[in-house]
Amino acid sequence: LERVYRKKGLWKELISLLGKRAAFALDPDEARTARREIGELYAEKLGDLPSAIDRLEAVAAEEPRDVATLRTAERKAAVRRSGTRPSAFQIS
């Protein structure tokens, strides 16, 4: 299902699926990875920076040593503050 959603660009459905994966994951790292991807999808595919930042900050709060998530959250927040969207964040 995940592959189908990605291929068809069904981002909200993919976010829902990843949310379920995170909720039922037995491995905390797997859950965080799914929630981090949700944040990235909100920013990159849906253009919803506030939701992206909220989700990424929640993941970072769970594991403050997760440097990748902290950097991603900081980049998204900088984009939001500047009011511009670099080409890396263009909606496909």
C-alpha positions as CSV (number, residue, x, y, z in Angstrom):
1,L,0.0,0.0,0.0
2,E,2.8,2.4,0.9
3,R,4.4,2.0,-2.5
4,V,1.0,2.6,-4.3
5,Y,0.3,5.8,-2.3
6,R,3.8,7.1,-3.1
7,K,3.5,6.3,-6.8
8,K,0.1,7.9,-7.1
9,G,0.9,10.9,-4.9
10,L,-1.7,10.1,-2.3
11,W,0.1,12.0,0.4
12,K,-2.7,12.2,3.0
13,E,-3.3,8.5,2.7
14,L,0.4,7.8,3.1
15,I,0.6,10.1,6.1
16,S,-2.3,8.1,7.7
17,L,-0.6,4.8,6.9
18,L,2.7,6.0,8.4
19,G,0.8,7.3,11.5
20,K,-0.6,3.8,12.0
21,R,2.8,2.3,11.5
22,A,4.3,4.7,14.2
23,A,1.4,4.0,16.6
24,F,1.9,0.2,16.4
25,A,5.6,0.0,16.1
26,L,7.4,-2.1,18.7
27,D,10.7,-0.4,18.0
28,P,10.9,3.2,19.1
29,D,13.3,4.1,16.3
30,E,10.9,2.7,13.7
31,A,8.1,4.8,15.2
32,R,10.3,7.9,15.2
33,T,11.4,7.3,11.6
34,A,7.7,7.1,10.5
35,R,6.8,10.3,12.4
36,R,9.8,12.1,11.0
37,E,8.7,11.1,7.5
38,I,5.2,12.4,8.2
39,G,6.7,15.8,9.1
40,E,8.8,15.8,5.9
41,L,5.7,14.9,3.8
42,Y,3.7,17.7,5.3
43,A,6.4,20.1,4.3
44,E,7.6,18.8,0.9
45,K,4.4,17.3,-0.5
46,L,1.6,19.2,1.1
47,G,3.3,22.5,1.6
48,D,2.0,22.7,5.2
49,L,5.1,24.0,7.1
50,P,3.3,24.6,10.4
51,S,2.2,21.0,10.6
52,A,5.6,19.8,9.5
53,I,7.4,21.8,12.1
54,D,5.0,20.7,14.9
55,R,5.6,17.0,14.0
56,L,9.3,17.3,13.6
57,E,9.7,19.2,16.9
58,A,7.6,16.4,18.6
59,V,10.0,13.8,17.2
60,A,13.0,15.8,18.3
61,A,11.6,16.3,21.8
62,E,11.3,12.5,22.1
63,E,15.0,12.0,21.2
64,P,17.0,15.2,21.6
65,R,20.1,13.4,20.2
66,D,18.4,12.8,16.9
67,V,20.5,15.3,15.0
68,A,18.9,14.6,11.6
69,T,15.4,15.5,12.9
70,L,16.6,18.6,14.7
71,R,18.3,19.9,11.6
72,T,15.3,19.1,9.4
73,A,13.0,21.0,11.9
74,E,15.4,23.9,11.9
75,R,15.5,24.1,8.1
76,K,11.7,24.0,7.9
77,A,11.4,26.7,10.6
78,A,13.9,28.9,8.7
79,V,11.9,28.5,5.5
80,R,8.7,29.4,7.3
81,R,10.3,32.5,8.9
82,S,11.7,33.7,5.6
83,G,8.4,33.2,3.8
84,T,10.3,31.6,0.9
85,R,10.4,28.0,-0.3
86,P,13.7,26.8,-1.7
87,S,13.5,24.5,-4.7
88,A,14.1,21.5,-2.4
89,F,10.7,22.1,-0.8
90,Q,8.7,22.6,-4.0
91,I,5.5,20.7,-4.1
92,S,5.6,17.9,-6.7
